[in-house]
Amino acid sequence: MRFLSLMAGLLLAAALPACAQQPLPAAVNTDPARAQVTLPVPANPALPSIILIGDSTVRNGRDDGQGKGPAGQWGWGNPIAAYVDPAKVNLVNRAVGGLSSRTYLTSGHWEKTLALVKPGDIVLMQFGHNDAAPLNDDKRARGTIRGIANEAEEIDNILTGKHETVHSYGWYLRKFIVDARARGATPVVVSLIPRKAWDEQGKVKRNTGDYAGWAEEVARSEHAGFIDLNAMAASRYDALGHDAVMNLFPLTTPDEHVHTNWAGAQLNAQLVVAGLKQLGDKRIAAYLKPAEDERPVVDAKSVRDEAPLNPALPTLFLVGDSTIKSGGANGAIGWGERIAPYFDASKINLVNAAIGGRSSRTFYTEGRWDKVLAQLKRGDIVIVQFGHNDGGRIGDPAMKNRASAPGIGLETVEDTRPDGSKEQVHSFGWYMARYVADARARGATVILASPVPHRDRWQEGRDFASFADWDRQVAQEGGALFMDLTMIVSDGYRRAGAATVDTYFSDARTHTNAQGADFNAARVVAGLKTLPGNPLAGYFTDKAAAAK
C-alpha cells in the first residue's frame, strides 16, 4: 500500500503542469503577524500523525481563545484532539491564522510542515476564507485566482517587493495533495466552514458555487478524500435555528461572521470527525476514539423521577450513570433496570435514580443528589456507582464538563463552563465522600460500587483500578461498604466466555443490552450477598438465592 501511495503521488505530480512541480520561494510573504508563529510537532514521532493545515478557522491565533475562554475565537483543530486516540496517532494542528492556500505555501509553512510528514500520516487541508482577498496589496497579498484552472498571473508583490507567480485556488490544493502523497501520506480536503450569514429563504449560505465547490472538484479529480464541512455545518446550523447559531459565535463581537467561539468549534470538530468516519478508511477510523466516548448526556426532562411506592418501607436507592439506567436508548439497558425481581416489593422499595451521562461530579452539581437525599430516611440503603464519565482531562470538550479530579484529596481544579462561568472541580473521592456522609447523616447504609467493566477490558488485568481503589478508601474512611463490582462482573464474564460476553453489549464497549443487563444484575446481587453483615439479606426473593 505504501508503494502504491508513492506511485500515485508520482503519477499525479507528472500530471500537473510544470509550474506546479517547480519549488516556490521559501519565504515570499514576510508579514510577521501572520507568518512567524510557533507550531506544534508530532508528540510521538514513532506514531502516525493527523496533520492539519489551514487558516484561523482551524487554528486561531495562539490557539488560546485570546485569553477569553470559551467566549473567545477558536478553530475546530483544537477540540478535535479530544476525538483522536493519542496512544495511536498524533494530532498536529499546523494551521495559521490569516493565511490562504497561497500564503501557507509561500510563507514557508508548507515546506516546514511537509518535512514532518511521513508514510501513513493523514493531512487534512481547509482553505478558502482568505483566498478571496486581493492578489496584490500592501496589507497581506494573499488572494488566489478564483477557480481550479491552471492559469497563473505574474505580479510584483507590493507587500514583499518580490516578483511572484500567483496561481488558482485549485492549483494550490493540488500542490498540497501531490506533495503529501509523495511523502506517503493520505490527503483529505475539507471545505471551508460557512459564515454566519443567511439567504433570502432564511437558510445559511453555502459556498457550493465557489470555494466549497472548488474544493470538492479538486478532491474528486485527484481522488483524494473529501469532507464537505461547509454543507454539513450549514445543514446543522439550519436545524439549530438562527438564535442557536448566534451562540456559536463570539457574542461580544456581533459583527464576527467567520470565527466561531468554543461551542462552534466543538460542533465543527464533531462534524469533521463524522466526515473522517464516512471516508471508509479503516486505518483512519482506528485512530478515532470509540463512538461511545462522545458520551451523550441524557436530557433530564426525558427521565421520570422515581419515588418510593410505599413510604412506610425501607428503600434501596440506585445512584449512578447509564450503566445502571439507560432506558432502552439505542438498545442499551442498565443493570438497575433488571434488578427488581431479586427484591421483595412487599418488604423494600426500589428507586433507580441513575441517569445517563452523569459523573460523580455532575450528579452532585445538577442537584440530582439533593433529590435523593430529600427522600432518604433511617434504614434506607444507597448503592452509588460512578466512574465511566469521571475520567479524562478537566476542560476536555469530549467530557462536557463532567470529569472529576483524580484521587480522593481536597484539592480542586478550575473548569470553565460553556457560558464562561468558572467551577471549582473536586476529586472523585471528594464527591463520593459527600454521598457517604450525607446519606449516613440520614441514617442510611451506603454501598460504593466500582464501575462495571468495559467490553474490551475485562480480559486484560482489571478495568477501573484507580476508581476501585478510591471507592475502597472513601468507604473505609467514611463508614460505608465497598463492593468491587468491576471484578465481580469480570469474573462472571470469564466464566461465561468471550463469545457469549460479546452478545451482552449494545455498543462497542460500554452499554449492555437486555441480556447483558440481566447478567450484570445477577452479579450485583451476588456481590451484595457477600458484603459484611449482608445488609439486604432480609429483602431478597427466592431468585436471589440462585445468584452466585
WOBEL-V244799 format. One record per helix or strand of 2 or more residues. SS is the DSSP state (h for helix, s for strand). FROM is the first residue (numbers start at 0). TO is the last residue. Records with the same first field share a line. If there is no record, write none. Layout:
SS: FROM-TO, FROM-TO
//
This chain:
h: 1-14, 17-20, 31-34, 64-66, 68-70, 75-82, 100-105, 108-113, 168-181, 210-220, 228-239, 241-245, 261-277, 281-286, 290-293, 299-301, 328-330, 334-336, 339-341, 359-364, 367-374, 396-398, 427-440, 464-477, 484-495, 497-503, 513-528, 536-538, 541-544
s: 47-53, 88-92, 121-125, 151-155, 162-167, 185-189, 224-226, 313-319, 347-351, 380-384, 412-415, 421-424, 444-448, 480-482
//
